[in-house]
Amino acid sequence: MISTRRTSTALALAGLLLAATALPGCLKVGPDYKTPETKTPASWDLPDDKFLKPDPAAIQRWWEVFGDPQLNELIVRAGQSNLDLRTAHARVKEAWANIGVVRGEIMPALSASGSYARQRGSEYAPTPGGVTFDNYQIGANASWEIDLFGRISRSIEAATADYQASEEDRVDVMVSLYAQVATTYFTIRATQAQLAATNENIQSQKQVLALTQSRFRNGLANDLDVSQAETVLASTQAEVPPLKITLAKAYSAMDLLLGQPPGASAKLLGEVEPIAQPPRMVAVGAPADILRQRPDIRRAERQLAAATARVGQDTARLYPSFSLLGNIGLASTNASDLFRSGSYLFSLGPQFNWNVFQGGAIRAQIQVRDAQTEQALLNYEQTVLSALKEAQDAQTAYVQQLARVEHLARTVSASRRTLKLGLELYKEGLTDFQSVLDAQRTLFQYDNQLAQARGEAAGNLVGLYKALGGGWRAGQHADPAQGPAIVKASADQRP
């Protein structure tokens, strides 16, 4: 008898729950999200087609265009060990787990309980008491909110968009990290080149000083020439400490980017290598590609989607919520009777709750969500405009810096010839020593500028690739069903 009752009750409860499965979210209130339409220029205003071309940009692994194996190795190391990137990945895992928290609301909740108590009622209470007895109870409780107006469904939409935004944030951190690694690397190489050029000039100036001192001893030069030669040499030597400070700071910055203790990068990159030169022609694609390639734009778009879903989430609070409640159990004052048919109890039925009057708080909250959605839309539009500006500025900076490198290279070559000719004429007594000093200063100045400009040209190309969204693999939004991708020891970590 007890078995039949329990079975029929369980079947009735299951039937009600299954009948409700078609209802959740079928009347979802609030706005449905639509991707905003964004106008972009048909083409870039290319500053000089000598170096740039509008072909599709191959930016997934842009660092390889430099042909520098050491740079490639640094990128991989950063992807493995950088703490900011690992923190961003942890945020992705947090957002993914939050989807599970929200999804749990749409499923039935079931709990089991059991208790034993030795009880005695008061003799002076309205209900007769004064009797001591045992109370044994075992039971199970079930509840299920029917998502009729989409409150839970909208919550899942918002959590999913938050997860996808966190994944885009991780990619943005990755893109910025790779750019910082490359820029720091080129700073190191440029500073090393400046030190080498400075030391080369110091050696040349020492030779000129020795020549001047020899001519002074032989009565062919005066003390002023010697003093001026010493001044030029000392001023050039004074430029070495600042360069060493810059180099030490660049090493430390690289250590931090790689997640390594201080000194690791100095050992790895201490041997002087030439500055890797960028390619002559760079493909930049079309402005519309920015919308697909830039993770910060994709993140802003997902944040807009999340804000839109939350409008519907709060709008659903204006409507009644319906739930199915049920419990089944056994209760007895005697342990031996607990499992008999007479101890069987149950309850089953629907429940609804309606916030009929909240003093306008719910509608005010909806207005808050509407304002947040408007802010998210404006932030998205601002992000797009900023990205277009950054990409345009990066193109101009790259092209102009390449032109500057070409001019400086010719200037250095001419300065070397000028110094050589000046020394020859000075030895023959056909020119004064001031011409030699001026040639020395000019060569030192432009030698350093050329080394610095070459490093900046490489860094400007890095900035251009970053502005185009380089360093990721194009794809759809992250799939919550798959969970967050594992951060691998790879330069391409886009799931």
KAHUDA-V66138 format. One record per pair of residues at least 4 apart in sequence whose C-alpha atoms are under 8 Angstrom apart, sorted by sequence separation. I is the first residue (numbers start at 1). J is the second residue. D is the distance in whole Angstrom. If there is no record, write none. Layout:
I;J;D, I;J;D
//
This chain:
1;5;6, 2;6;6, 3;7;6, 4;8;6, 5;9;6, 6;10;6, 7;11;6, 8;12;6, 9;13;6, 10;14;6, 11;15;6, 12;16;6, 13;17;6, 14;18;6, 15;19;6, 16;20;6, 17;21;7, 20;24;7, 22;26;8, 48;52;7, 49;53;6, 58;62;7, 63;67;8, 64;68;7, 68;72;7, 69;73;6, 70;74;6, 71;75;6, 72;76;6, 73;77;6, 74;78;6, 75;79;6, 76;80;6, 77;81;6, 78;82;5, 82;86;6, 83;87;6, 84;88;6, 85;89;6, 86;90;6, 87;91;6, 88;92;6, 89;93;6, 90;94;6, 91;95;6, 92;96;6, 93;97;6, 94;98;6, 95;99;7, 96;100;7, 97;101;7, 98;102;6, 99;103;6, 100;104;6, 101;105;7, 102;106;8, 103;107;7, 121;125;8, 124;128;7, 125;129;7, 147;151;6, 150;154;6, 151;155;6, 152;156;6, 153;157;6, 154;158;6, 155;159;6, 156;160;6, 157;161;6, 158;162;6, 159;163;6, 160;164;6, 161;165;6, 162;166;6, 163;167;6, 164;168;6, 165;169;6, 166;170;6, 167;171;6, 168;172;6, 169;173;6, 170;174;6, 171;175;6, 172;176;6, 173;177;6, 174;178;6, 175;179;6, 176;180;6, 177;181;6, 178;182;6, 179;183;6, 180;184;6, 181;185;6, 182;186;6, 183;187;6, 184;188;6, 185;189;6, 186;190;6, 187;191;6, 188;192;6, 189;193;6, 190;194;6, 191;195;6, 192;196;6, 193;197;6, 194;198;6, 195;199;6, 196;200;6, 197;201;6, 198;202;6, 199;203;6, 200;204;6, 201;205;6, 202;206;6, 203;207;6, 204;208;6, 205;209;6, 206;210;6, 207;211;6, 208;212;6, 209;213;6, 210;214;6, 211;215;6, 212;216;6, 213;217;6, 214;218;6, 215;219;6, 216;220;6, 217;221;8, 221;225;7, 222;226;7, 223;227;6, 224;228;6, 225;229;6, 226;230;6, 227;231;6, 228;232;6, 229;233;6, 230;234;6, 231;235;6, 232;236;6, 233;237;6, 234;238;6, 235;239;7, 236;240;7, 238;242;8, 239;243;7, 240;244;6, 241;245;6, 242;246;6, 243;247;6, 244;248;6, 245;249;6, 246;250;6, 247;251;6, 248;252;6, 249;253;6, 250;254;6, 251;255;6, 252;256;6, 253;257;6, 254;258;6, 255;259;6, 256;260;6, 260;264;6, 263;267;7, 264;268;6, 265;269;6, 266;270;5, 285;289;7, 286;290;8, 287;291;8, 288;292;8, 289;293;6, 290;294;6, 294;298;7, 295;299;6, 296;300;6, 297;301;6, 298;302;6, 299;303;6, 300;304;6, 301;305;6, 302;306;6, 303;307;6, 304;308;6, 305;309;6, 306;310;6, 307;311;7, 308;312;7, 309;313;6, 310;314;6, 311;315;6, 312;316;6, 313;317;7, 314;318;8, 315;319;8, 317;321;8, 333;337;8, 334;338;6, 339;343;7, 340;344;7, 358;362;7, 360;364;6, 361;365;6, 362;366;6, 363;367;6, 364;368;6, 365;369;6, 366;370;6, 367;371;6, 368;372;6, 369;373;6, 370;374;6, 371;375;6, 372;376;6, 373;377;6, 374;378;6, 375;379;6, 376;380;6, 377;381;6, 378;382;6, 379;383;6, 380;384;6, 381;385;6, 382;386;6, 383;387;6, 384;388;6, 385;389;6, 386;390;6, 387;391;6, 388;392;6, 389;393;6, 390;394;6, 391;395;6, 392;396;6, 393;397;6, 394;398;6, 395;399;6, 396;400;6, 397;401;6, 398;402;6, 399;403;6, 400;404;6, 401;405;6, 402;406;6, 403;407;6, 404;408;6, 405;409;6, 406;410;7, 407;411;6, 408;412;6, 409;413;6, 410;414;6, 411;415;6, 412;416;6, 413;417;7, 414;418;6, 415;419;6, 416;420;6, 417;421;6, 418;422;6, 419;423;6, 420;424;6, 421;425;6, 422;426;6, 423;427;6, 424;428;6, 425;429;6, 426;430;6, 431;435;7, 432;436;8, 433;437;6, 434;438;6, 435;439;6, 436;440;6, 437;441;6, 438;442;6, 439;443;6, 440;444;6, 441;445;6, 442;446;6, 443;447;6, 444;448;6, 445;449;6, 446;450;6, 447;451;6, 448;452;6, 449;453;6, 450;454;6, 451;455;7, 452;456;6, 453;457;6, 454;458;6, 455;459;6, 456;460;6, 457;461;6, 458;462;6, 459;463;6, 460;464;6, 461;465;6, 462;466;6, 463;467;6, 464;468;6, 465;469;6, 466;470;5, 479;483;7, 480;484;8, 77;82;8, 81;86;8, 123;128;6, 124;129;7, 147;152;6, 215;220;5, 216;221;4, 221;226;8, 255;260;5, 256;261;8, 265;270;8, 292;297;8, 332;337;6, 333;338;8, 338;343;6, 339;344;8, 425;430;5, 426;431;5, 465;470;5, 466;471;8, 488;493;7, 46;52;7, 79;85;7, 122;128;7, 123;129;5, 147;153;7, 215;221;5, 216;222;6, 255;261;6, 256;262;8, 291;297;6, 292;298;7, 332;338;5, 337;343;7, 425;431;6, 426;432;6, 478;484;8, 487;493;7, 121;128;7, 122;129;5, 123;130;5, 216;223;7, 255;262;6, 291;298;7, 331;338;6, 426;433;6, 63;71;7, 64;72;7, 121;129;4, 122;130;5, 213;221;8, 255;263;7, 330;338;6, 63;72;7, 120;129;7, 121;130;5, 212;221;7, 255;264;6, 330;339;7, 422;431;7, 485;494;8, 44;54;8, 120;130;6, 121;131;6, 216;226;7, 252;262;6, 255;265;6, 426;436;7, 485;495;6, 43;54;8, 120;131;5, 121;132;7, 252;263;7, 254;265;6, 332;343;6, 120;132;4, 251;263;7, 331;343;5, 119;132;6, 120;133;6, 212;225;7, 213;226;6, 252;265;7, 330;343;5, 331;344;7, 422;435;6, 423;436;6, 118;132;7, 119;133;5, 212;226;6, 251;265;6, 330;344;5, 331;345;7, 422;436;5, 118;133;6, 119;134;6, 251;266;6, 329;344;6, 330;345;6, 118;134;5, 119;135;7, 328;344;8, 329;345;5, 117;134;6, 118;135;6, 209;226;7, 212;229;8, 328;345;6, 329;346;6, 419;436;6, 422;439;7, 478;495;7, 116;134;7, 117;135;5, 248;266;8, 328;346;4, 116;135;6, 117;136;7, 327;346;5, 328;347;7, 473;492;7, 115;135;8, 116;136;5, 209;229;5, 326;346;7, 327;347;5, 419;439;5, 471;491;8, 472;492;6, 473;493;8, 474;494;8, 115;136;6, 116;137;6, 208;229;7, 209;230;7, 326;347;5, 327;348;7, 418;439;6, 419;440;6, 471;492;7, 472;493;7, 473;494;5, 114;136;8, 115;137;5, 325;347;8, 326;348;4, 472;494;6, 473;495;8, 114;137;5, 115;138;7, 325;348;6, 326;349;6, 114;138;4, 205;229;7, 209;233;8, 324;348;8, 325;349;6, 415;439;7, 419;443;8, 113;138;6, 114;139;6, 324;349;6, 325;350;6, 112;138;8, 113;139;5, 324;350;4, 325;351;7, 112;139;6, 113;140;6, 205;232;8, 206;233;7, 323;350;6, 324;351;6, 415;442;7, 416;443;6, 112;140;4, 205;233;6, 322;350;7, 323;351;5, 415;443;5, 111;140;6, 112;141;6, 322;351;6, 323;352;6, 110;140;7, 111;141;5, 322;352;4, 110;141;6, 111;142;7, 202;233;6, 321;352;5, 322;353;7, 412;443;6, 110;142;4, 320;352;7, 321;353;5, 109;142;6, 110;143;7, 320;353;5, 321;354;6, 108;142;7, 109;143;5, 202;236;7, 320;354;4, 412;446;6, 108;143;6, 109;144;6, 201;236;8, 202;237;7, 319;354;6, 320;355;7, 411;446;7, 412;447;6, 108;144;4, 318;354;8, 319;355;7, 107;144;7, 108;145;7, 318;355;7, 106;144;8, 198;236;7, 317;355;7, 318;356;8, 408;446;7, 412;450;8, 106;145;7, 198;237;8, 105;145;8, 106;146;8, 106;147;7, 198;239;8, 408;449;7, 409;450;7, 198;240;7, 408;450;6, 318;362;7, 195;240;7, 317;362;7, 318;363;8, 405;450;6, 106;152;6, 105;152;7, 106;153;8, 315;362;8, 195;243;7, 314;362;7, 315;363;8, 405;453;6, 103;152;8, 194;243;8, 195;244;8, 404;453;7, 405;454;6, 102;152;7, 314;365;7, 315;366;6, 191;243;7, 314;366;6, 401;453;7, 405;457;8, 102;155;7, 103;156;6, 102;156;6, 191;246;7, 192;247;7, 311;366;6, 314;369;8, 401;456;7, 402;457;6, 191;247;6, 401;457;5, 99;156;6, 102;159;7, 311;369;5, 188;247;6, 310;369;7, 311;370;6, 398;457;6, 401;460;8, 99;159;5, 187;247;8, 98;159;7, 99;160;6, 308;369;8, 188;250;6, 307;369;7, 308;370;8, 311;373;8, 398;460;5, 187;250;7, 188;251;7, 397;460;7, 398;461;6, 95;159;7, 96;160;8, 99;163;8, 185;250;8, 307;372;7, 308;373;6, 184;250;6, 307;373;5, 394;460;7, 398;464;7, 95;162;7, 96;163;6, 394;461;8, 95;163;5, 184;253;7, 185;254;7, 304;373;6, 307;376;7, 394;463;6, 395;464;6, 184;254;6, 394;464;5, 92;163;6, 95;166;7, 304;376;5, 181;254;7, 303;376;7, 304;377;6, 391;464;6, 394;467;7, 92;166;5, 91;166;7, 92;167;6, 181;257;7, 300;376;7, 301;377;8, 304;380;7, 391;467;5, 180;257;8, 390;467;6, 391;468;6, 88;166;8, 89;167;8, 92;170;7, 193;272;8, 300;379;7, 301;380;6, 177;257;7, 192;272;6, 300;380;5, 387;467;7, 88;169;7, 89;170;6, 193;274;7, 88;170;5, 193;275;8, 189;272;7, 297;380;7, 300;383;7, 189;273;7, 85;170;7, 88;173;7, 189;274;7, 190;275;7, 189;275;6, 297;383;6, 296;383;7, 297;384;6, 85;173;6, 84;173;7, 85;174;6, 186;275;7, 297;387;8, 85;177;8, 291;384;7, 294;387;8, 290;384;8, 79;174;8, 290;387;7, 290;388;7, 78;177;8, 78;178;7, 287;388;7, 75;178;6, 78;181;8, 75;181;7, 74;181;7, 75;182;8, 71;182;7, 71;185;7, 63;182;8, 28;148;7, 29;149;6, 27;148;6, 28;149;5, 29;150;6, 24;146;6, 25;147;5, 26;148;6, 27;149;5, 28;150;4, 172;294;8, 23;146;7, 24;147;4, 25;148;5, 26;149;7, 27;150;6, 28;151;7, 172;295;5, 23;147;7, 24;148;5, 25;149;6, 26;150;7, 171;295;6, 172;296;6, 21;146;8, 23;148;6, 24;149;7, 25;150;4, 28;153;8, 20;146;7, 24;150;7, 25;151;8, 28;154;8, 169;295;7, 17;144;8, 25;152;8, 168;295;5, 169;296;7, 25;153;6, 168;296;7, 24;153;8, 168;298;6, 169;299;6, 168;299;5, 165;298;7, 166;299;7, 165;299;5, 164;299;7, 165;300;7, 165;302;5, 164;302;7, 165;303;6, 162;302;7, 161;302;5, 162;303;7, 161;303;7, 161;305;6, 162;306;6, 161;306;5, 160;306;8, 158;305;7, 159;306;7, 158;306;4, 157;306;7, 158;307;7, 158;308;8, 158;309;5, 157;309;6, 158;310;6, 155;309;7, 154;309;5, 155;310;7, 154;310;6, 154;312;6, 155;313;6, 154;313;5, 153;313;8, 151;312;7, 152;313;7, 150;312;8, 151;313;5, 150;313;7, 151;314;7, 151;315;8, 151;316;5, 150;316;7, 151;317;7, 149;316;6, 149;319;7, 149;321;8, 148;321;7, 294;467;8, 82;256;8, 83;257;8, 147;321;7, 148;322;8, 294;468;7, 295;469;7, 82;257;6, 146;321;7, 147;322;8, 293;468;7, 294;469;4, 82;258;5, 83;259;6, 145;321;7, 146;322;5, 293;469;5, 294;470;8, 81;258;6, 82;259;5, 145;322;6, 146;323;6, 277;454;7, 293;470;7, 81;259;5, 145;323;4, 146;324;8, 290;468;6, 78;257;6, 81;260;8, 144;323;5, 145;324;6, 275;454;7, 278;457;8, 290;469;7, 293;472;8, 78;258;5, 143;323;7, 144;324;5, 275;455;7, 278;458;6, 77;258;6, 78;259;7, 143;324;5, 144;325;7, 277;458;6, 293;474;7, 142;324;8, 143;325;4, 276;458;7, 292;474;7, 142;325;6, 143;326;6, 278;461;7, 74;258;8, 141;325;8, 142;326;5, 284;468;7, 141;326;6, 142;327;6, 141;327;4, 140;327;5, 141;328;7, 139;327;7, 140;328;5, 139;328;6, 140;329;6, 139;329;4, 138;329;5, 139;330;6, 137;329;7, 138;330;5, 137;330;6, 138;331;7, 137;331;4, 136;331;6, 137;332;7, 135;331;7, 136;332;5, 135;332;6, 136;333;6, 135;333;4, 136;334;7, 134;333;5, 135;334;7, 136;335;7, 133;333;7, 134;334;7, 137;338;8, 136;338;7, 232;437;7, 68;276;7, 225;433;6, 229;437;7, 236;444;8, 67;276;7, 225;434;8, 228;437;8, 232;441;7, 66;276;6, 66;277;6, 66;278;6, 65;278;7, 66;279;7, 65;279;7, 57;282;8, 58;283;7, 57;283;5, 56;283;6, 57;284;5, 53;281;7, 55;283;5, 56;284;6, 57;285;5, 51;280;6, 52;281;5, 53;282;6, 54;283;6, 55;284;6, 56;285;4, 51;281;5, 52;282;5, 53;283;5, 54;284;5, 55;285;5, 56;286;7, 50;281;7, 51;282;6, 52;283;6, 53;284;6, 54;285;5, 55;286;8, 52;284;7, 53;285;8, 54;286;6, 205;440;7, 201;440;8, 44;286;7, 43;286;6, 44;287;6, 201;444;6, 42;286;7, 43;287;6, 42;287;7, 41;287;6, 42;288;7, 198;444;7, 40;287;6, 41;288;7, 197;444;8, 40;288;6, 198;447;8, 197;447;6, 198;448;7, 197;448;7, 194;447;8, 194;448;5, 197;451;8, 194;451;6, 193;451;6, 194;452;7, 193;452;8, 191;451;8, 190;451;6, 191;452;7, 190;452;5, 190;454;7, 190;455;5, 35;301;8, 189;455;7, 187;455;6, 186;455;5, 187;456;8, 35;305;8, 186;456;8, 34;305;8, 33;305;6, 186;458;7, 186;459;7, 33;308;6, 183;458;8, 32;308;7, 33;309;7, 183;459;5, 31;308;7, 32;309;7, 182;459;7, 31;309;7, 30;309;8, 183;462;7, 31;311;7, 182;462;7, 30;311;6, 31;312;6, 30;312;4, 29;312;6, 30;313;7, 179;462;6, 28;312;7, 179;463;7, 30;315;6, 29;315;7, 30;316;8, 29;316;6, 179;466;6, 28;316;8, 176;466;7, 175;466;7, 178;471;8, 175;469;7, 175;470;7, 175;471;6, 174;471;8, 175;472;7, 171;472;7, 17;324;7, 16;324;8, 167;478;7, 13;326;7, 164;477;6, 164;478;5, 163;478;8, 164;479;8, 164;480;8, 163;480;8, 167;484;8, 160;480;7, 171;493;8, 171;494;7, 13;348;7, 2;340;8, 2;341;5, 1;341;7, 2;344;7, 38;381;8, 52;395;8, 46;392;8, 45;392;7, 52;399;8, 44;392;7, 47;395;7, 51;399;6, 46;395;7, 47;396;6, 46;396;8, 48;399;7, 47;399;7, 99;480;8, 96;480;7, 96;483;6, 96;484;7, 93;483;8, 93;484;6, 92;484;6, 89;484;8, 89;487;7, 63;462;8, 86;487;7, 62;465;7, 59;465;7, 80;487;7, 62;470;7, 79;487;8, 80;488;7, 59;468;8, 61;470;7, 62;471;7, 79;488;7, 80;489;5, 59;469;8, 60;470;6, 61;471;6, 79;489;6, 80;490;7, 59;470;5, 60;471;5, 61;472;8, 79;490;6, 59;471;6, 60;472;5, 77;489;7, 79;491;6, 59;472;8, 60;473;6, 76;489;6, 76;490;6, 76;491;5, 75;491;6, 61;491;8, 61;492;7, 60;492;8
//
